[in-house]
Amino acid sequence: MIRPDSPEWVAAKAEGDRAEIAVARWFKSRGFDPYQSVDDAAIDLLLQCFVEVKHDRKALQTGNVAIETHYRRQPSGLLTSPAQWWAIVIGSEAVICETPRLREFVLSGDFRECPAGDGKLATVRLVPLENLKGWAGPNRVIALELGE
């Protein structure tokens, strides 16, 4: 067994620390706030980030996901969200993607705009559900267990 004060242990620890920092940098570049644990913690990194969760109740019936871009003609929703990730819940699934990439996808697509919400004061882009789920961007479709 290698002692914690031996040159081999010190070298291995330094390599491990560099690896943790590299992984923390990777997560940070994706919008997470990584915190590295110290001493003999049971984990190496704690990650925090902001996630915007939208529940589209009509998407399964309409075949479109409504993504807000304006409210009272001012940028809102996807255009102004400070969240690093968006989770769009559709039925018992969620599409999870990085906000900047979703923003680029929604704005660069030829998606129909229409008024929505109370008083029709919001503007949404209607993204076909199959386009969103099949989008080649860095998104994930996950199954959810929705409680009562």
N, C-alpha and C positions, 0 to 999 in steps of 0.2 A: 504494500500500500504506500502511496505517495503522501508524505507529510505536507501539511498546509504551509510550511515554511521552507520547503525544499525548492531548489532552483527549477526543477521540472514543474512543480505545482504552480509557482509564480508565473512561469512562461505559459502554462496551459490556461491559467486564470486570465492573463492579459489577452490571449487569443479569444477566449470566451467573451470577455468584455467588449472587444472590438466587434465580434459577431453580433452581440446584442445591440450595440450602437448602430451597426449597419441595418439591422432589422428595424430598429426604432426609426431610422431615417426613412426607410421604405414606407412605413406606415404614415409617418409625418407628411411625406410627399402625396399621400392619398387622403389628407384631410383629418387624420387622427392626431390627438395630442398624446404622445407616448410618455409614460413615466417609468423610469427604470427603478426596480426595487434594489434594496441594499441588504447587506448582511446575508442571513440565511432564510430569506423569504421563500415561500413555497412557489412563487412565480417570478419571472424575470421582468416582464413588462405589463403595465396596466395601460389600456387604451381608452381614450374618451374622444367622442366626436358628436356633432350635431346631426340629427336625422329628421327630415321633414316626412311625416307620414300622412298620406292622402288616401282616403277610402272612396273609391268610385263605385257607388251603389248601382249605377245604371249601365256600366260597361259591358256586363255579360249580355244584357238585353239589346243594347245599341250596337255593340261590336266596336265601340270607340271609347278611348280614355280621354276625358276632358282635363286639360292642363291649363290652369289659369296663367295668363301673361300680363293682363292689365285689369285695373279696377278704376272706374271713373276716368278712363282714358290715361291713367298714369301707370307706369310699369309696376307690376306686383307679382305675387306668386313665384313662379319659376325664375322670373327675371331678377327678382330682388332677394330671394331667399338666402340667408347666410349659412344654411345647412350645407354640410359637406356631402351628404348622401340624401337621396329621396327613396322612400319606400311607397309604392303605389299598390294599395290593396284592392284586389279584384276577386270577389268571391272568397274562396279559401286559399288564394295564392297572393303573393306579393312580388312585384318586380322591383328589385333594388339596384340602384345605380348611382354613380357619382354625379353630383349636381352639375358641374360644368359640362360634362359629356352629355347629360340629358338635355341641358339647355341648348347645346350645339345641335343635337339631333332634332329637337323639336323646332328650333328656329330655321334650320337649313332644309327641313322637309316641306313639301307642298301640302301642308295640312290645312283643312278648312277652319276658318275662324268663325265664331258665332257668339252672341251675347248669352250670358248665363247667370245663375244665382238669383238671389232675391232682387226684384226690381230690374233684372237683366242689366245690372251695372258692371258686371265683370265681363271680360273677353277671355274666351278659352280657345285653345287649339284642339281639334278633335283628331287624336292619333289612333288609327286603327289598331285594335288590340293585337292582331296578328303581327303588325309591323313592330309594335313595342316589344312583344315577346320574342320575335325573331331578329330583332336588331342585333347587329354584329358587334355593337359596342360592349363595354365592360359591365354587363348587367347580369343579374342572377334572378331566376324565377324560383321562388321557394314555396313550399307548402306550409300553410299555417294551421294551427289548431285554435280556432276561435271559440273562446268560452262563452257561456251564456251571460 
